[in-house]
Amino acid sequence: MAAQTLSKQLNYHNLTDIKIEHSSEKTLKLSQREPKKFYTIQASLAINSNLRERESRQAGRFILATNVLDVNELSNAQMIVKYKEQQSAE
């Protein structure tokens, strides 16, 4: 089923409560061929919380600290810029 295939391709989500309905009013007859049938698929999208938690635990983090406590003197954004400027000087 296409909905299950799509659900397997999603990394951090799953399709749940999948409902497939045959849409009888949208059946087409093309010349002598069999009529083409149309289907409506409804599903809910749920977060794969186990995978999300595992990925979150593995995500890298770092702490950047300073002895300049006045935010007006050195904001968080400015602190990151100053830290990155050090990398190019070394």
ChimeraX commands (.cxc) that place a marker at each C-alpha (Angstrom):
marker #1 position 0.00,0.00,0.00 radius 0.5
marker #1 position 1.33,3.45,-0.92 radius 0.5
marker #1 position 0.59,4.99,2.49 radius 0.5
marker #1 position 2.67,2.37,4.30 radius 0.5
marker #1 position 5.52,2.85,1.82 radius 0.5
marker #1 position 5.40,6.59,2.43 radius 0.5
marker #1 position 5.34,6.05,6.20 radius 0.5
marker #1 position 8.53,3.95,5.98 radius 0.5
marker #1 position 10.28,6.76,4.09 radius 0.5
marker #1 position 9.58,9.33,6.81 radius 0.5
marker #1 position 12.47,9.75,9.23 radius 0.5
marker #1 position 10.93,11.31,12.31 radius 0.5
marker #1 position 7.21,10.70,11.75 radius 0.5
marker #1 position 4.79,7.82,11.20 radius 0.5
marker #1 position 1.45,7.70,9.45 radius 0.5
marker #1 position -1.21,6.37,11.80 radius 0.5
marker #1 position -4.95,5.72,11.53 radius 0.5
marker #1 position -4.66,5.07,7.79 radius 0.5
marker #1 position -8.08,4.89,6.13 radius 0.5
marker #1 position -8.57,4.05,2.47 radius 0.5
marker #1 position -11.88,4.73,0.78 radius 0.5
marker #1 position -12.91,3.83,-2.74 radius 0.5
marker #1 position -14.32,6.88,-4.45 radius 0.5
marker #1 position -17.09,5.39,-6.61 radius 0.5
marker #1 position -18.22,8.68,-8.13 radius 0.5
marker #1 position -14.76,9.27,-9.62 radius 0.5
marker #1 position -14.63,6.11,-11.73 radius 0.5
marker #1 position -13.68,6.78,-15.35 radius 0.5
marker #1 position -14.37,4.54,-18.31 radius 0.5
marker #1 position -11.79,4.96,-21.06 radius 0.5
marker #1 position -12.91,3.34,-24.33 radius 0.5
marker #1 position -13.00,-0.47,-23.99 radius 0.5
marker #1 position -10.63,-0.63,-21.02 radius 0.5
marker #1 position -11.62,-1.37,-17.48 radius 0.5
marker #1 position -12.79,1.67,-15.52 radius 0.5
marker #1 position -10.11,3.47,-13.54 radius 0.5
marker #1 position -10.80,3.58,-9.84 radius 0.5
marker #1 position -9.84,6.39,-7.50 radius 0.5
marker #1 position -9.15,6.11,-3.80 radius 0.5
marker #1 position -9.01,8.61,-0.97 radius 0.5
marker #1 position -6.41,8.05,1.73 radius 0.5
marker #1 position -6.69,9.73,5.11 radius 0.5
marker #1 position -4.06,9.40,7.82 radius 0.5
marker #1 position -2.69,11.13,10.87 radius 0.5
marker #1 position 0.94,12.16,11.17 radius 0.5
marker #1 position 2.60,11.28,14.48 radius 0.5
marker #1 position 6.10,12.07,15.71 radius 0.5
marker #1 position 8.34,9.03,16.19 radius 0.5
marker #1 position 9.18,10.00,19.77 radius 0.5
marker #1 position 11.61,7.11,20.41 radius 0.5
marker #1 position 13.80,8.08,17.46 radius 0.5
marker #1 position 13.52,11.77,18.28 radius 0.5
marker #1 position 14.65,11.19,21.87 radius 0.5
marker #1 position 17.58,9.02,20.79 radius 0.5
marker #1 position 18.70,11.58,18.20 radius 0.5
marker #1 position 18.33,14.37,20.74 radius 0.5
marker #1 position 20.55,12.52,23.25 radius 0.5
marker #1 position 23.20,11.99,20.59 radius 0.5
marker #1 position 23.17,15.60,19.41 radius 0.5
marker #1 position 26.33,17.50,20.20 radius 0.5
marker #1 position 26.30,20.45,22.55 radius 0.5
marker #1 position 28.86,22.84,23.87 radius 0.5
marker #1 position 28.91,25.50,26.55 radius 0.5
marker #1 position 30.47,28.86,25.95 radius 0.5
marker #1 position 31.10,30.83,29.14 radius 0.5
marker #1 position 32.50,34.26,29.86 radius 0.5
marker #1 position 33.26,36.39,32.89 radius 0.5
marker #1 position 31.54,39.38,31.23 radius 0.5
marker #1 position 28.14,39.28,32.93 radius 0.5
marker #1 position 26.71,42.54,31.58 radius 0.5
marker #1 position 24.52,41.70,28.55 radius 0.5
marker #1 position 24.79,45.31,27.35 radius 0.5
marker #1 position 28.56,44.96,27.21 radius 0.5
marker #1 position 28.62,41.56,25.49 radius 0.5
marker #1 position 25.43,39.94,24.19 radius 0.5
marker #1 position 25.10,36.21,23.52 radius 0.5
marker #1 position 25.35,36.79,19.76 radius 0.5
marker #1 position 28.45,38.97,20.19 radius 0.5
marker #1 position 30.03,36.33,22.44 radius 0.5
marker #1 position 29.65,33.71,19.70 radius 0.5
marker #1 position 31.16,36.08,17.12 radius 0.5
marker #1 position 34.15,36.79,19.39 radius 0.5
marker #1 position 34.59,33.06,20.03 radius 0.5
marker #1 position 34.58,32.29,16.30 radius 0.5
marker #1 position 37.05,35.12,15.64 radius 0.5
marker #1 position 39.50,33.30,17.93 radius 0.5
marker #1 position 39.48,30.29,15.63 radius 0.5
marker #1 position 40.81,32.29,12.69 radius 0.5
marker #1 position 43.57,33.88,14.79 radius 0.5
marker #1 position 44.95,30.59,16.07 radius 0.5
marker link #1:1,2 radius 0.2
marker link #1:2,3 radius 0.2
marker link #1:3,4 radius 0.2
marker link #1:4,5 radius 0.2
marker link #1:5,6 radius 0.2
marker link #1:6,7 radius 0.2
marker link #1:7,8 radius 0.2
marker link #1:8,9 radius 0.2
marker link #1:9,10 radius 0.2
marker link #1:10,11 radius 0.2
marker link #1:11,12 radius 0.2
marker link #1:12,13 radius 0.2
marker link #1:13,14 radius 0.2
marker link #1:14,15 radius 0.2
marker link #1:15,16 radius 0.2
marker link #1:16,17 radius 0.2
marker link #1:17,18 radius 0.2
marker link #1:18,19 radius 0.2
marker link #1:19,20 radius 0.2
marker link #1:20,21 radius 0.2
marker link #1:21,22 radius 0.2
marker link #1:22,23 radius 0.2
marker link #1:23,24 radius 0.2
marker link #1:24,25 radius 0.2
marker link #1:25,26 radius 0.2
marker link #1:26,27 radius 0.2
marker link #1:27,28 radius 0.2
marker link #1:28,29 radius 0.2
marker link #1:29,30 radius 0.2
marker link #1:30,31 radius 0.2
marker link #1:31,32 radius 0.2
marker link #1:32,33 radius 0.2
marker link #1:33,34 radius 0.2
marker link #1:34,35 radius 0.2
marker link #1:35,36 radius 0.2
marker link #1:36,37 radius 0.2
marker link #1:37,38 radius 0.2
marker link #1:38,39 radius 0.2
marker link #1:39,40 radius 0.2
marker link #1:40,41 radius 0.2
marker link #1:41,42 radius 0.2
marker link #1:42,43 radius 0.2
marker link #1:43,44 radius 0.2
marker link #1:44,45 radius 0.2
marker link #1:45,46 radius 0.2
marker link #1:46,47 radius 0.2
marker link #1:47,48 radius 0.2
marker link #1:48,49 radius 0.2
marker link #1:49,50 radius 0.2
marker link #1:50,51 radius 0.2
marker link #1:51,52 radius 0.2
marker link #1:52,53 radius 0.2
marker link #1:53,54 radius 0.2
marker link #1:54,55 radius 0.2
marker link #1:55,56 radius 0.2
marker link #1:56,57 radius 0.2
marker link #1:57,58 radius 0.2
marker link #1:58,59 radius 0.2
marker link #1:59,60 radius 0.2
marker link #1:60,61 radius 0.2
marker link #1:61,62 radius 0.2
marker link #1:62,63 radius 0.2
marker link #1:63,64 radius 0.2
marker link #1:64,65 radius 0.2
marker link #1:65,66 radius 0.2
marker link #1:66,67 radius 0.2
marker link #1:67,68 radius 0.2
marker link #1:68,69 radius 0.2
marker link #1:69,70 radius 0.2
marker link #1:70,71 radius 0.2
marker link #1:71,72 radius 0.2
marker link #1:72,73 radius 0.2
marker link #1:73,74 radius 0.2
marker link #1:74,75 radius 0.2
marker link #1:75,76 radius 0.2
marker link #1:76,77 radius 0.2
marker link #1:77,78 radius 0.2
marker link #1:78,79 radius 0.2
marker link #1:79,80 radius 0.2
marker link #1:80,81 radius 0.2
marker link #1:81,82 radius 0.2
marker link #1:82,83 radius 0.2
marker link #1:83,84 radius 0.2
marker link #1:84,85 radius 0.2
marker link #1:85,86 radius 0.2
marker link #1:86,87 radius 0.2
marker link #1:87,88 radius 0.2
marker link #1:88,89 radius 0.2
marker link #1:89,90 radius 0.2
view
